[in-house]
Amino acid sequence: MNRYYYDLHIHSCLSPCGDEDNTPNNIAGMASLCGLNIVALTDHNTTKNCPAFFTAARRHGIIPIAGMELTTSEDIHVVCLFEELDDAMAFGEFVQTKRVLIKNRVEIFGEQTVLDGEDNPIGTEEYFLPNATEISIEDVSEHVRKYRGICYPAHIDRDSNGIIAILGTIPENSDFRLFELRDSEHRAEYAEKYGLSESQFIISSDAHYLTNMRDKENYFDIEDEPYSSAHVRKELFKILRSI
């Protein structure tokens, strides 16, 4: 059993709100400098930079997780994580069929750049990524489970695009078991107010700039023998599903 420090919500330069310096290699390198062990790449409504991030993470000794920050039809952000890269990419293809396609205004939002494992540009996303999809908050969990992933509402302690900010509360019939906070100091407050356990909170940075990434603080104790990146990822998902 060893301690693994994590950040499960980071954006690359593929997200239009992400800085151009947030390349897969720079993210992995900064994660290493911050003392992180497990990092998820979660661009808006796409997984196209996840393959490059897996390559970069191996180079820097980071255990990568492929993910996405999905925008529901209600404009609520939901973190979606996948144990297997192939499942994440398949989910990305599914989400593509549910996107509302609006041309990206590069002069305002910047390029949405797809990179390879060496940070070389291999494409751009023509349509604006963060806008709402046709997937509702009621249906997102079911869709993610079909691709063997897990999901939970993002940054519920933020004033925009969080489930509480949009709906005013966490619905009683919600099937979410995990919830993301950006500030760990909100744990006790939100647990008491919404009838949750403090263990149900994932604390992540939602970093859009390298300078937003935080030094190691939040962790899971994971059984990691026999060691491999895939084994640690598998054990982490067991923990997340058991909460």
ABEGO torsion letter per residue (X at the ends): XBBBBBBABBBBAABAABBAABBAAAAAAAAAAAGBABBBBBBBGBAAAAAAAAAAAAAAGBBBBBBBBBBBAAGBBBBBBBABAAAAAAAAAAAAAABBBBBBBAAAAEBBBBBBAAGBBAEBBABBAABBBABBAAAAAAAAAAAGBBBBBBGAABABGBAAAAAGBBBAABABABBBBABAAAAAAAAAAAGBBAAABBBBAGBABAAABBBBABBBBBBAOBBBAAAAAAAAAAAAAAX
